[in-house]
Amino acid sequence: MKTTVELDDDKLENIMKCMGFKTRKEAIDWALTEGERLAVMHNIRENPWSASMLHDAIDHDYDVIALRRDVRFSKED
């Protein structure tokens, strides 16, 4: 999507130089991706899971030892 915005050219040039981007588009896309990642981390920190949410997030039938044993034996076949 094409959008016209005013950007801080010094910041953009610095990001391009530091990260090795050849185009402004690459730098802006990276900055948006990083901004999104930071926003998600901020949201997780500000809205932590409750104990019941954590309890429901785990499959209580999950047995990592059995899975490892099954994988080990299937490789030996």
N, CA, C, O and CB atoms as a CASP TS submission, in Angstrom:
PFRMAT TS
TARGET T0000
AUTHOR 0000-0000-0000
METHOD Language model
MODEL 1
PARENT N/A
ATOM      1  N   MET     1       0.854  -1.165   0.000  1.00  0.00           N
ATOM      2  CA  MET     1       0.000   0.000   0.000  1.00  0.00           C
ATOM      3  C   MET     1       0.906   1.236   0.000  1.00  0.00           C
ATOM      4  O   MET     1       1.840   1.332   0.796  1.00  0.00           O
ATOM      5  CB  MET     1      -0.975  -0.007   1.230  1.00  0.00           C
ATOM      6  N   LYS     2       0.624   2.149  -0.877  1.00  0.00           N
ATOM      7  CA  LYS     2       1.403   3.381  -0.934  1.00  0.00           C
ATOM      8  C   LYS     2       0.818   4.396   0.037  1.00  0.00           C
ATOM      9  O   LYS     2      -0.393   4.611   0.091  1.00  0.00           O
ATOM     10  CB  LYS     2       1.431   3.952  -2.372  1.00  0.00           C
ATOM     11  N   THR     3       1.721   5.018   0.807  1.00  0.00           N
ATOM     12  CA  THR     3       1.333   6.019   1.788  1.00  0.00           C
ATOM     13  C   THR     3       2.371   7.128   1.776  1.00  0.00           C
ATOM     14  O   THR     3       3.569   6.869   1.665  1.00  0.00           O
ATOM     15  CB  THR     3       1.193   5.398   3.209  1.00  0.00           C
ATOM     16  N   THR     4       1.916   8.331   1.887  1.00  0.00           N
ATOM     17  CA  THR     4       2.832   9.461   1.979  1.00  0.00           C
ATOM     18  C   THR     4       2.925   9.899   3.430  1.00  0.00           C
ATOM     19  O   THR     4       1.926  10.257   4.054  1.00  0.00           O
ATOM     20  CB  THR     4       2.370  10.634   1.074  1.00  0.00           C
ATOM     21  N   VAL     5       4.164   9.864   3.964  1.00  0.00           N
ATOM     22  CA  VAL     5       4.400  10.290   5.338  1.00  0.00           C
ATOM     23  C   VAL     5       5.710  11.063   5.396  1.00  0.00           C
ATOM     24  O   VAL     5       6.590  10.895   4.551  1.00  0.00           O
ATOM     25  CB  VAL     5       4.430   9.073   6.306  1.00  0.00           C
ATOM     26  N   GLU     6       5.817  11.908   6.403  1.00  0.00           N
ATOM     27  CA  GLU     6       7.081  12.601   6.639  1.00  0.00           C
ATOM     28  C   GLU     6       7.905  11.750   7.592  1.00  0.00           C
ATOM     29  O   GLU     6       7.427  11.347   8.653  1.00  0.00           O
ATOM     30  CB  GLU     6       6.852  14.044   7.216  1.00  0.00           C
ATOM     31  N   LEU     7       9.144  11.482   7.204  1.00  0.00           N
ATOM     32  CA  LEU     7      10.034  10.656   8.011  1.00  0.00           C
ATOM     33  C   LEU     7      11.237  11.470   8.447  1.00  0.00           C
ATOM     34  O   LEU     7      11.628  12.434   7.789  1.00  0.00           O
ATOM     35  CB  LEU     7      10.480   9.407   7.233  1.00  0.00           C
ATOM     36  N   ASP     8      11.814  11.069   9.559  1.00  0.00           N
ATOM     37  CA  ASP     8      13.061  11.666  10.021  1.00  0.00           C
ATOM     38  C   ASP     8      14.179  11.037   9.184  1.00  0.00           C
ATOM     39  O   ASP     8      14.568   9.892   9.417  1.00  0.00           O
ATOM     40  CB  ASP     8      13.286  11.436  11.583  1.00  0.00           C
ATOM     41  N   ASP     9      14.687  11.785   8.218  1.00  0.00           N
ATOM     42  CA  ASP     9      15.691  11.245   7.299  1.00  0.00           C
ATOM     43  C   ASP     9      16.961  10.798   8.013  1.00  0.00           C
ATOM     44  O   ASP     9      17.569   9.804   7.614  1.00  0.00           O
ATOM     45  CB  ASP     9      16.039  12.278   6.254  1.00  0.00           C
ATOM     46  N   ASP    10      17.376  11.514   9.064  1.00  0.00           N
ATOM     47  CA  ASP    10      18.580  11.120   9.802  1.00  0.00           C
ATOM     48  C   ASP    10      18.398   9.752  10.460  1.00  0.00           C
ATOM     49  O   ASP    10      19.300   8.915  10.413  1.00  0.00           O
ATOM     50  CB  ASP    10      18.926  12.176  10.868  1.00  0.00           C
ATOM     51  N   LYS    11      17.239   9.524  11.071  1.00  0.00           N
ATOM     52  CA  LYS    11      16.972   8.227  11.700  1.00  0.00           C
ATOM     53  C   LYS    11      16.933   7.120  10.652  1.00  0.00           C
ATOM     54  O   LYS    11      17.493   6.041  10.851  1.00  0.00           O
ATOM     55  CB  LYS    11      15.642   8.267  12.482  1.00  0.00           C
ATOM     56  N   LEU    12      16.267   7.399   9.538  1.00  0.00           N
ATOM     57  CA  LEU    12      16.153   6.394   8.484  1.00  0.00           C
ATOM     58  C   LEU    12      17.530   6.054   7.912  1.00  0.00           C
ATOM     59  O   LEU    12      17.844   4.880   7.719  1.00  0.00           O
ATOM     60  CB  LEU    12      15.219   6.892   7.365  1.00  0.00           C
ATOM     61  N   GLU    13      18.337   7.050   7.645  1.00  0.00           N
ATOM     62  CA  GLU    13      19.685   6.814   7.118  1.00  0.00           C
ATOM     63  C   GLU    13      20.534   6.047   8.128  1.00  0.00           C
ATOM     64  O   GLU    13      21.318   5.178   7.745  1.00  0.00           O
ATOM     65  CB  GLU    13      20.367   8.148   6.758  1.00  0.00           C
ATOM     66  N   ASN    14      20.384   6.360   9.416  1.00  0.00           N
ATOM     67  CA  ASN    14      21.138   5.666  10.455  1.00  0.00           C
ATOM     68  C   ASN    14      20.740   4.193  10.518  1.00  0.00           C
ATOM     69  O   ASN    14      21.605   3.323  10.616  1.00  0.00           O
ATOM     70  CB  ASN    14      20.914   6.337  11.820  1.00  0.00           C
ATOM     71  N   ILE    15      19.451   3.910  10.461  1.00  0.00           N
ATOM     72  CA  ILE    15      18.990   2.516  10.455  1.00  0.00           C
ATOM     73  C   ILE    15      19.533   1.789   9.230  1.00  0.00           C
ATOM     74  O   ILE    15      20.006   0.657   9.334  1.00  0.00           O
ATOM     75  CB  ILE    15      17.441   2.449  10.477  1.00  0.00           C
ATOM     76  N   MET    16      19.467   2.436   8.076  1.00  0.00           N
ATOM     77  CA  MET    16      19.955   1.813   6.846  1.00  0.00           C
ATOM     78  C   MET    16      21.442   1.486   6.966  1.00  0.00           C
ATOM     79  O   MET    16      21.881   0.408   6.565  1.00  0.00           O
ATOM     80  CB  MET    16      19.706   2.736   5.636  1.00  0.00           C
ATOM     81  N   LYS    17      22.206   2.413   7.514  1.00  0.00           N
ATOM     82  CA  LYS    17      23.646   2.215   7.666  1.00  0.00           C
ATOM     83  C   LYS    17      23.944   1.119   8.690  1.00  0.00           C
ATOM     84  O   LYS    17      24.730   0.211   8.418  1.00  0.00           O
ATOM     85  CB  LYS    17      24.323   3.529   8.084  1.00  0.00           C
ATOM     86  N   CYS    18      23.323   1.202   9.858  1.00  0.00           N
ATOM     87  CA  CYS    18      23.585   0.235  10.935  1.00  0.00           C
ATOM     88  C   CYS    18      23.178  -1.183  10.564  1.00  0.00           C
ATOM     89  O   CYS    18      23.865  -2.142  10.917  1.00  0.00           O
ATOM     90  CB  CYS    18      22.854   0.653  12.194  1.00  0.00           C
ATOM     91  N   MET    19      22.068  -1.319   9.858  1.00  0.00           N
ATOM     92  CA  MET    19      21.538  -2.646   9.558  1.00  0.00           C
ATOM     93  C   MET    19      21.927  -3.141   8.164  1.00  0.00           C
ATOM     94  O   MET    19      21.666  -4.293   7.818  1.00  0.00           O
ATOM     95  CB  MET    19      20.036  -2.635   9.688  1.00  0.00           C
ATOM     96  N   GLY    20      22.547  -2.273   7.367  1.00  0.00           N
ATOM     97  CA  GLY    20      22.996  -2.701   6.040  1.00  0.00           C
ATOM     98  C   GLY    20      21.891  -2.761   4.994  1.00  0.00           C
ATOM     99  O   GLY    20      22.021  -3.466   3.994  1.00  0.00           O
ATOM    100  N   PHE    21      20.817  -2.033   5.217  1.00  0.00           N
ATOM    101  CA  PHE    21      19.727  -2.019   4.240  1.00  0.00           C
ATOM    102  C   PHE    21      20.132  -1.165   3.041  1.00  0.00           C
ATOM    103  O   PHE    21      20.787  -0.133   3.184  1.00  0.00           O
ATOM    104  CB  PHE    21      18.412  -1.482   4.879  1.00  0.00           C
ATOM    105  N   LYS    22      19.728  -1.617   1.865  1.00  0.00           N
ATOM    106  CA  LYS    22      20.051  -0.879   0.657  1.00  0.00           C
ATOM    107  C   LYS    22      18.928   0.060   0.225  1.00  0.00           C
ATOM    108  O   LYS    22      19.163   1.013  -0.517  1.00  0.00           O
ATOM    109  CB  LYS    22      20.368  -1.839  -0.456  1.00  0.00           C
ATOM    110  N   THR    23      17.708  -0.211   0.690  1.00  0.00           N
ATOM    111  CA  THR    23      16.581   0.626   0.289  1.00  0.00           C
ATOM    112  C   THR    23      15.846   1.151   1.515  1.00  0.00           C
ATOM    113  O   THR    23      15.897   0.573   2.601  1.00  0.00           O
ATOM    114  CB  THR    23      15.618  -0.160  -0.616  1.00  0.00           C
ATOM    115  N   ARG    24      15.170   2.258   1.300  1.00  0.00           N
ATOM    116  CA  ARG    24      14.345   2.831   2.365  1.00  0.00           C
ATOM    117  C   ARG    24      13.212   1.878   2.713  1.00  0.00           C
ATOM    118  O   ARG    24      12.839   1.758   3.880  1.00  0.00           O
ATOM    119  CB  ARG    24      13.782   4.208   1.945  1.00  0.00           C
ATOM    120  N   LYS    25      12.661   1.200   1.709  1.00  0.00           N
ATOM    121  CA  LYS    25      11.563   0.253   1.934  1.00  0.00           C
ATOM    122  C   LYS    25      11.997  -0.856   2.891  1.00  0.00           C
ATOM    123  O   LYS    25      11.254  -1.207   3.807  1.00  0.00           O
ATOM    124  CB  LYS    25      11.088  -0.355   0.595  1.00  0.00           C
ATOM    125  N   GLU    26      13.200  -1.411   2.685  1.00  0.00           N
ATOM    126  CA  GLU    26      13.707  -2.456   3.582  1.00  0.00           C
ATOM    127  C   GLU    26      13.791  -1.945   5.023  1.00  0.00           C
ATOM    128  O   GLU    26      13.381  -2.628   5.962  1.00  0.00           O
ATOM    129  CB  GLU    26      15.094  -2.944   3.111  1.00  0.00           C
ATOM    130  N   ALA    27      14.325  -0.741   5.179  1.00  0.00           N
ATOM    131  CA  ALA    27      14.495  -0.177   6.517  1.00  0.00           C
ATOM    132  C   ALA    27      13.154   0.082   7.189  1.00  0.00           C
ATOM    133  O   ALA    27      12.983  -0.195   8.377  1.00  0.00           O
ATOM    134  CB  ALA    27      15.299   1.115   6.446  1.00  0.00           C
ATOM    135  N   ILE    28      12.211   0.610   6.432  1.00  0.00           N
ATOM    136  CA  ILE    28      10.891   0.905   6.996  1.00  0.00           C
ATOM    137  C   ILE    28      10.159  -0.379   7.347  1.00  0.00           C
ATOM    138  O   ILE    28       9.514  -0.457   8.393  1.00  0.00           O
ATOM    139  CB  ILE    28      10.054   1.738   6.012  1.00  0.00           C
ATOM    140  N   ASP    29      10.249  -1.392   6.483  1.00  0.00           N
ATOM    141  CA  ASP    29       9.600  -2.671   6.770  1.00  0.00           C
ATOM    142  C   ASP    29      10.201  -3.291   8.029  1.00  0.00           C
ATOM    143  O   ASP    29       9.468  -3.810   8.872  1.00  0.00           O
ATOM    144  CB  ASP    29       9.742  -3.639   5.571  1.00  0.00           C
ATOM    145  N   TRP    30      11.535  -3.242   8.165  1.00  0.00           N
ATOM    146  CA  TRP    30      12.191  -3.768   9.357  1.00  0.00           C
ATOM    147  C   TRP    30      11.715  -3.017  10.605  1.00  0.00           C
ATOM    148  O   TRP    30      11.411  -3.626  11.631  1.00  0.00           O
ATOM    149  CB  TRP    30      13.725  -3.666   9.218  1.00  0.00           C
ATOM    150  N   ALA    31      11.656  -1.680  10.501  1.00  0.00           N
ATOM    151  CA  ALA    31      11.235  -0.867  11.646  1.00  0.00           C
ATOM    152  C   ALA    31       9.798  -1.201  12.060  1.00  0.00           C
ATOM    153  O   ALA    31       9.494  -1.265  13.251  1.00  0.00           O
ATOM    154  CB  ALA    31      11.354   0.634  11.309  1.00  0.00           C
ATOM    155  N   LEU    32       8.929  -1.410  11.093  1.00  0.00           N
ATOM    156  CA  LEU    32       7.543  -1.779  11.413  1.00  0.00           C
ATOM    157  C   LEU    32       7.478  -3.154  12.070  1.00  0.00           C
ATOM    158  O   LEU    32       6.719  -3.361  13.017  1.00  0.00           O
ATOM    159  CB  LEU    32       6.676  -1.764  10.143  1.00  0.00           C
ATOM    160  N   THR    33       8.276  -4.090  11.564  1.00  0.00           N
ATOM    161  CA  THR    33       8.311  -5.435  12.150  1.00  0.00           C
ATOM    162  C   THR    33       8.821  -5.378  13.584  1.00  0.00           C
ATOM    163  O   THR    33       8.259  -6.021  14.470  1.00  0.00           O
ATOM    164  CB  THR    33       9.199  -6.376  11.305  1.00  0.00           C
ATOM    165  N   GLU    34       9.882  -4.613  13.817  1.00  0.00           N
ATOM    166  CA  GLU    34      10.416  -4.459  15.171  1.00  0.00           C
ATOM    167  C   GLU    34       9.408  -3.762  16.082  1.00  0.00           C
ATOM    168  O   GLU    34       9.252  -4.140  17.243  1.00  0.00           O
ATOM    169  CB  GLU    34      11.733  -3.668  15.140  1.00  0.00           C
ATOM    170  N   GLY    35       8.726  -2.748  15.558  1.00  0.00           N
ATOM    171  CA  GLY    35       7.704  -2.064  16.345  1.00  0.00           C
ATOM    172  C   GLY    35       6.576  -3.006  16.731  1.00  0.00           C
ATOM    173  O   GLY    35       6.081  -2.972  17.858  1.00  0.00           O
ATOM    174  N   GLU    36       6.175  -3.844  15.788  1.00  0.00           N
ATOM    175  CA  GLU    36       5.117  -4.822  16.075  1.00  0.00           C
ATOM    176  C   GLU    36       5.573  -5.811  17.145  1.00  0.00           C
ATOM    177  O   GLU    36       4.815  -6.138  18.059  1.00  0.00           O
ATOM    178  CB  GLU    36       4.713  -5.578  14.791  1.00  0.00           C
ATOM    179  N   ARG    37       6.817  -6.288  17.027  1.00  0.00           N
ATOM    180  CA  ARG    37       7.367  -7.238  18.006  1.00  0.00           C
ATOM    181  C   ARG    37       7.394  -6.611  19.401  1.00  0.00           C
ATOM    182  O   ARG    37       7.005  -7.247  20.381  1.00  0.00           O
ATOM    183  CB  ARG    37       8.793  -7.685  17.592  1.00  0.00           C
ATOM    184  N   LEU    38       7.850  -5.378  19.482  1.00  0.00           N
ATOM    185  CA  LEU    38       7.897  -4.693  20.770  1.00  0.00           C
ATOM    186  C   LEU    38       6.501  -4.448  21.336  1.00  0.00           C
ATOM    187  O   LEU    38       6.296  -4.542  22.546  1.00  0.00           O
ATOM    188  CB  LEU    38       8.636  -3.373  20.631  1.00  0.00           C
ATOM    189  N   ALA    39       5.545  -4.137  20.468  1.00  0.00           N
ATOM    190  CA  ALA    39       4.168  -3.920  20.924  1.00  0.00           C
ATOM    191  C   ALA    39       3.582  -5.204  21.504  1.00  0.00           C
ATOM    192  O   ALA    39       2.884  -5.164  22.517  1.00  0.00           O
ATOM    193  CB  ALA    39       3.287  -3.413  19.765  1.00  0.00           C
ATOM    194  N   VAL    40       3.861  -6.338  20.872  1.00  0.00           N
ATOM    195  CA  VAL    40       3.374  -7.628  21.377  1.00  0.00           C
ATOM    196  C   VAL    40       4.010  -7.922  22.733  1.00  0.00           C
ATOM    197  O   VAL    40       3.322  -8.345  23.662  1.00  0.00           O
ATOM    198  CB  VAL    40       3.685  -8.774  20.369  1.00  0.00           C
ATOM    199  N   MET    41       5.320  -7.701  22.852  1.00  0.00           N
ATOM    200  CA  MET    41       5.994  -7.939  24.135  1.00  0.00           C
ATOM    201  C   MET    41       5.444  -7.022  25.216  1.00  0.00           C
ATOM    202  O   MET    41       5.251  -7.450  26.354  1.00  0.00           O
ATOM    203  CB  MET    41       7.510  -7.735  23.995  1.00  0.00           C
ATOM    204  N   HIS    42       5.193  -5.774  24.874  1.00  0.00           N
ATOM    205  CA  HIS    42       4.616  -4.828  25.837  1.00  0.00           C
ATOM    206  C   HIS    42       3.227  -5.304  26.274  1.00  0.00           C
ATOM    207  O   HIS    42       2.892  -5.257  27.458  1.00  0.00           O
ATOM    208  CB  HIS    42       4.530  -3.401  25.221  1.00  0.00           C
ATOM    209  N   ASN    43       2.430  -5.758  25.318  1.00  0.00           N
ATOM    210  CA  ASN    43       1.076  -6.237  25.625  1.00  0.00           C
ATOM    211  C   ASN    43       1.126  -7.456  26.540  1.00  0.00           C
ATOM    212  O   ASN    43       0.320  -7.576  27.463  1.00  0.00           O
ATOM    213  CB  ASN    43       0.317  -6.580  24.329  1.00  0.00           C
ATOM    214  N   ILE    44       2.059  -8.349  26.288  1.00  0.00           N
ATOM    215  CA  ILE    44       2.204  -9.535  27.144  1.00  0.00           C
ATOM    216  C   ILE    44       2.594  -9.114  28.558  1.00  0.00           C
ATOM    217  O   ILE    44       2.069  -9.650  29.535  1.00  0.00           O
ATOM    218  CB  ILE    44       3.262 -10.510  26.562  1.00  0.00           C
ATOM    219  N   ARG    45       3.516  -8.156  28.670  1.00  0.00           N
ATOM    220  CA  ARG    45       3.957  -7.701  29.990  1.00  0.00           C
ATOM    221  C   ARG    45       2.832  -6.993  30.742  1.00  0.00           C
ATOM    222  O   ARG    45       2.692  -7.152  31.955  1.00  0.00           O
ATOM    223  CB  ARG    45       5.162  -6.766  29.853  1.00  0.00           C
ATOM    224  N   GLU    46       2.041  -6.218  30.024  1.00  0.00           N
ATOM    225  CA  GLU    46       0.966  -5.454  30.666  1.00  0.00           C
ATOM    226  C   GLU    46      -0.272  -6.303  30.965  1.00  0.00           C
ATOM    227  O   GLU    46      -1.085  -5.937  31.813  1.00  0.00           O
ATOM    228  CB  GLU    46       0.575  -4.284  29.786  1.00  0.00           C
ATOM    229  N   ASN    47      -0.415  -7.429  30.276  1.00  0.00           N
ATOM    230  CA  ASN    47      -1.589  -8.295  30.452  1.00  0.00           C
ATOM    231  C   ASN    47      -1.144  -9.737  30.683  1.00  0.00           C
ATOM    232  O   ASN    47      -1.379 -10.600  29.837  1.00  0.00           O
ATOM    233  CB  ASN    47      -2.528  -8.210  29.215  1.00  0.00           C
ATOM    234  N   PRO    48      -0.507 -10.003  31.817  1.00  0.00           N
ATOM    235  CA  PRO    48      -0.005 -11.360  32.062  1.00  0.00           C
ATOM    236  C   PRO    48      -1.147 -12.367  32.182  1.00  0.00           C
ATOM    237  O   PRO    48      -2.277 -12.032  32.537  1.00  0.00           O
ATOM    238  CB  PRO    48       0.848 -11.387  33.333  1.00  0.00           C
ATOM    239  N   TRP    49      -0.802 -13.609  31.872  1.00  0.00           N
ATOM    240  CA  TRP    49      -1.795 -14.671  31.977  1.00  0.00           C
ATOM    241  C   TRP    49      -2.117 -14.958  33.440  1.00  0.00           C
ATOM    242  O   TRP    49      -1.260 -14.853  34.317  1.00  0.00           O
ATOM    243  CB  TRP    49      -1.298 -15.947  31.278  1.00  0.00           C
ATOM    244  N   SER    50      -3.358 -15.318  33.675  1.00  0.00           N
ATOM    245  CA  SER    50      -3.763 -15.725  35.019  1.00  0.00           C
ATOM    246  C   SER    50      -3.347 -17.185  35.228  1.00  0.00           C
ATOM    247  O   SER    50      -2.982 -17.878  34.279  1.00  0.00           O
ATOM    248  CB  SER    50      -5.311 -15.542  35.227  1.00  0.00           C
ATOM    249  N   ALA    51      -3.407 -17.629  36.456  1.00  0.00           N
ATOM    250  CA  ALA    51      -3.051 -19.015  36.770  1.00  0.00           C
ATOM    251  C   ALA    51      -3.942 -19.992  36.013  1.00  0.00           C
ATOM    252  O   ALA    51      -3.463 -21.028  35.554  1.00  0.00           O
ATOM    253  CB  ALA    51      -3.156 -19.268  38.279  1.00  0.00           C
ATOM    254  N   SER    52      -5.222 -19.683  35.875  1.00  0.00           N
ATOM    255  CA  SER    52      -6.119 -20.605  35.167  1.00  0.00           C
ATOM    256  C   SER    52      -5.797 -20.639  33.674  1.00  0.00           C
ATOM    257  O   SER    52      -5.922 -21.686  33.040  1.00  0.00           O
ATOM    258  CB  SER    52      -7.591 -20.197  35.381  1.00  0.00           C
ATOM    259  N   MET    53      -5.383 -19.505  33.108  1.00  0.00           N
ATOM    260  CA  MET    53      -5.005 -19.500  31.694  1.00  0.00           C
ATOM    261  C   MET    53      -3.752 -20.352  31.477  1.00  0.00           C
ATOM    262  O   MET    53      -3.669 -21.098  30.502  1.00  0.00           O
ATOM    263  CB  MET    53      -4.764 -18.052  31.200  1.00  0.00           C
ATOM    264  N   LEU    54      -2.779 -20.242  32.386  1.00  0.00           N
ATOM    265  CA  LEU    54      -1.572 -21.055  32.284  1.00  0.00           C
ATOM    266  C   LEU    54      -1.904 -22.535  32.441  1.00  0.00           C
ATOM    267  O   LEU    54      -1.358 -23.378  31.729  1.00  0.00           O
ATOM    268  CB  LEU    54      -0.544 -20.626  33.338  1.00  0.00           C
ATOM    269  N   HIS    55      -2.785 -22.843  33.358  1.00  0.00           N
ATOM    270  CA  HIS    55      -3.179 -24.231  33.585  1.00  0.00           C
ATOM    271  C   HIS    55      -3.801 -24.825  32.319  1.00  0.00           C
ATOM    272  O   HIS    55      -3.516 -25.967  31.960  1.00  0.00           O
ATOM    273  CB  HIS    55      -4.168 -24.326  34.765  1.00  0.00           C
ATOM    274  N   ASP    56      -4.641 -24.055  31.656  1.00  0.00           N
ATOM    275  CA  ASP    56      -5.317 -24.533  30.449  1.00  0.00           C
ATOM    276  C   ASP    56      -4.398 -24.557  29.229  1.00  0.00           C
ATOM    277  O   ASP    56      -4.737 -25.177  28.221  1.00  0.00           O
ATOM    278  CB  ASP    56      -6.520 -23.665  30.157  1.00  0.00           C
ATOM    279  N   ALA    57      -3.252 -23.901  29.301  1.00  0.00           N
ATOM    280  CA  ALA    57      -2.338 -23.836  28.159  1.00  0.00           C
ATOM    281  C   ALA    57      -1.497 -25.098  28.019  1.00  0.00           C
ATOM    282  O   ALA    57      -0.844 -25.304  26.995  1.00  0.00           O
ATOM    283  CB  ALA    57      -1.428 -22.631  28.291  1.00  0.00           C
ATOM    284  N   ILE    58      -1.511 -25.930  29.030  1.00  0.00           N
ATOM    285  CA  ILE    58      -0.683 -27.134  29.033  1.00  0.00           C
ATOM    286  C   ILE    58      -1.546 -28.363  28.824  1.00  0.00           C
ATOM    287  O   ILE    58      -2.577 -28.536  29.475  1.00  0.00           O
ATOM    288  CB  ILE    58       0.105 -27.252  30.346  1.00  0.00           C
ATOM    289  N   ASP    59      -1.110 -29.216  27.907  1.00  0.00           N
ATOM    290  CA  ASP    59      -1.784 -30.497  27.693  1.00  0.00           C
ATOM    291  C   ASP    59      -1.262 -31.446  28.772  1.00  0.00           C
ATOM    292  O   ASP    59      -0.099 -31.849  28.743  1.00  0.00           O
ATOM    293  CB  ASP    59      -1.526 -31.070  26.226  1.00  0.00           C
ATOM    294  N   HIS    60      -2.110 -31.789  29.700  1.00  0.00           N
ATOM    295  CA  HIS    60      -1.684 -32.598  30.844  1.00  0.00           C
ATOM    296  C   HIS    60      -1.366 -34.044  30.462  1.00  0.00           C
ATOM    297  O   HIS    60      -0.790 -34.783  31.260  1.00  0.00           O
ATOM    298  CB  HIS    60      -2.758 -32.584  31.910  1.00  0.00           C
ATOM    299  N   ASP    61      -1.739 -34.452  29.240  1.00  0.00           N
ATOM    300  CA  ASP    61      -1.388 -35.786  28.756  1.00  0.00           C
ATOM    301  C   ASP    61      -0.053 -35.796  28.012  1.00  0.00           C
ATOM    302  O   ASP    61       0.398 -36.852  27.569  1.00  0.00           O
ATOM    303  CB  ASP    61      -2.486 -36.313  27.847  1.00  0.00           C
ATOM    304  N   TYR    62       0.578 -34.641  27.871  1.00  0.00           N
ATOM    305  CA  TYR    62       1.847 -34.520  27.157  1.00  0.00           C
ATOM    306  C   TYR    62       2.949 -35.163  27.975  1.00  0.00           C
ATOM    307  O   TYR    62       3.141 -34.830  29.145  1.00  0.00           O
ATOM    308  CB  TYR    62       2.181 -33.039  26.862  1.00  0.00           C
ATOM    309  N   ASP    63       3.668 -36.079  27.362  1.00  0.00           N
ATOM    310  CA  ASP    63       4.745 -36.789  28.054  1.00  0.00           C
ATOM    311  C   ASP    63       6.002 -36.702  27.187  1.00  0.00           C
ATOM    312  O   ASP    63       6.174 -37.492  26.258  1.00  0.00           O
ATOM    313  CB  ASP    63       4.354 -38.290  28.343  1.00  0.00           C
ATOM    314  N   VAL    64       6.865 -35.757  27.487  1.00  0.00           N
ATOM    315  CA  VAL    64       8.058 -35.529  26.671  1.00  0.00           C
ATOM    316  C   VAL    64       8.989 -36.738  26.695  1.00  0.00           C
ATOM    317  O   VAL    64       9.637 -37.028  25.690  1.00  0.00           O
ATOM    318  CB  VAL    64       8.804 -34.286  27.159  1.00  0.00           C
ATOM    319  N   ILE    65       9.069 -37.436  27.799  1.00  0.00           N
ATOM    320  CA  ILE    65       9.938 -38.616  27.892  1.00  0.00           C
ATOM    321  C   ILE    65       9.448 -39.705  26.935  1.00  0.00           C
ATOM    322  O   ILE    65      10.244 -40.324  26.229  1.00  0.00           O
ATOM    323  CB  ILE    65       9.979 -39.155  29.351  1.00  0.00           C
ATOM    324  N   ALA    66       8.145 -39.931  26.919  1.00  0.00           N
ATOM    325  CA  ALA    66       7.584 -40.936  26.005  1.00  0.00           C
ATOM    326  C   ALA    66       7.818 -40.530  24.545  1.00  0.00           C
ATOM    327  O   ALA    66       8.128 -41.377  23.707  1.00  0.00           O
ATOM    328  CB  ALA    66       6.069 -41.124  26.269  1.00  0.00           C
ATOM    329  N   LEU    67       7.672 -39.252  24.247  1.00  0.00           N
ATOM    330  CA  LEU    67       7.919 -38.787  22.877  1.00  0.00           C
ATOM    331  C   LEU    67       9.366 -39.013  22.465  1.00  0.00           C
ATOM    332  O   LEU    67       9.636 -39.468  21.354  1.00  0.00           O
ATOM    333  CB  LEU    67       7.568 -37.305  22.747  1.00  0.00           C
ATOM    334  N   ARG    68      10.289 -38.698  23.354  1.00  0.00           N
ATOM    335  CA  ARG    68      11.708 -38.914  23.043  1.00  0.00           C
ATOM    336  C   ARG    68      12.008 -40.390  22.847  1.00  0.00           C
ATOM    337  O   ARG    68      12.758 -40.765  21.945  1.00  0.00           O
ATOM    338  CB  ARG    68      12.594 -38.346  24.155  1.00  0.00           C
ATOM    339  N   ARG    69      11.425 -41.222  23.690  1.00  0.00           N
ATOM    340  CA  ARG    69      11.630 -42.657  23.575  1.00  0.00           C
ATOM    341  C   ARG    69      11.085 -43.150  22.245  1.00  0.00           C
ATOM    342  O   ARG    69      11.751 -43.929  21.563  1.00  0.00           O
ATOM    343  CB  ARG    69      10.964 -43.402  24.743  1.00  0.00           C
ATOM    344  N   ASP    70       9.891 -42.717  21.861  1.00  0.00           N
ATOM    345  CA  ASP    70       9.281 -43.127  20.596  1.00  0.00           C
ATOM    346  C   ASP    70      10.120 -42.678  19.407  1.00  0.00           C
ATOM    347  O   ASP    70      10.288 -43.438  18.454  1.00  0.00           O
ATOM    348  CB  ASP    70       7.867 -42.562  20.479  1.00  0.00           C
ATOM    349  N   VAL    71      10.645 -41.469  19.445  1.00  0.00           N
ATOM    350  CA  VAL    71      11.467 -40.953  18.343  1.00  0.00           C
ATOM    351  C   VAL    71      12.769 -41.735  18.272  1.00  0.00           C
ATOM    352  O   VAL    71      13.213 -42.098  17.183  1.00  0.00           O
ATOM    353  CB  VAL    71      11.753 -39.435  18.523  1.00  0.00           C
ATOM    354  N   ARG    72      13.381 -41.997  19.413  1.00  0.00           N
ATOM    355  CA  ARG    72      14.645 -42.734  19.435  1.00  0.00           C
ATOM    356  C   ARG    72      14.466 -44.127  18.840  1.00  0.00           C
ATOM    357  O   ARG    72      15.286 -44.567  18.033  1.00  0.00           O
ATOM    358  CB  ARG    72      15.185 -42.836  20.872  1.00  0.00           C
ATOM    359  N   PHE    73      13.402 -44.822  19.232  1.00  0.00           N
ATOM    360  CA  PHE    73      13.186 -46.164  18.732  1.00  0.00           C
ATOM    361  C   PHE    73      12.799 -46.168  17.262  1.00  0.00           C
ATOM    362  O   PHE    73      13.166 -47.090  16.533  1.00  0.00           O
ATOM    363  CB  PHE    73      12.124 -46.853  19.545  1.00  0.00           C
ATOM    364  N   SER    74      12.065 -45.157  16.811  1.00  0.00           N
ATOM    365  CA  SER    74      11.661 -45.121  15.397  1.00  0.00           C
ATOM    366  C   SER    74      12.872 -44.863  14.495  1.00  0.00           C
ATOM    367  O   SER    74      12.873 -45.290  13.341  1.00  0.00           O
ATOM    368  CB  SER    74      10.582 -44.030  15.167  1.00  0.00           C
ATOM    369  N   LYS    75      13.895 -44.177  14.995  1.00  0.00           N
ATOM    370  CA  LYS    75      15.106 -43.913  14.196  1.00  0.00           C
ATOM    371  C   LYS    75      15.960 -45.162  14.077  1.00  0.00           C
ATOM    372  O   LYS    75      16.683 -45.328  13.095  1.00  0.00           O
ATOM    373  CB  LYS    75      15.933 -42.776  14.819  1.00  0.00           C
ATOM    374  N   GLU    76      15.883 -46.044  15.068  1.00  0.00           N
ATOM    375  CA  GLU    76      16.700 -47.255  15.065  1.00  0.00           C
ATOM    376  C   GLU    76      16.124 -48.340  14.164  1.00  0.00           C
ATOM    377  O   GLU    76      16.812 -49.309  13.844  1.00  0.00           O
ATOM    378  CB  GLU    76      16.841 -47.787  16.474  1.00  0.00           C
ATOM    379  N   ASP    77      14.865 -48.187  13.750  1.00  0.00           N
ATOM    380  CA  ASP    77      14.212 -49.226  12.927  1.00  0.00           C
ATOM    381  C   ASP    77      14.818 -49.345  11.571  1.00  0.00           C
ATOM    382  O   ASP    77      14.380 -50.170  10.769  1.00  0.00           O
ATOM    383  CB  ASP    77      12.749 -48.945  12.780  1.00  0.00           C
TER
END
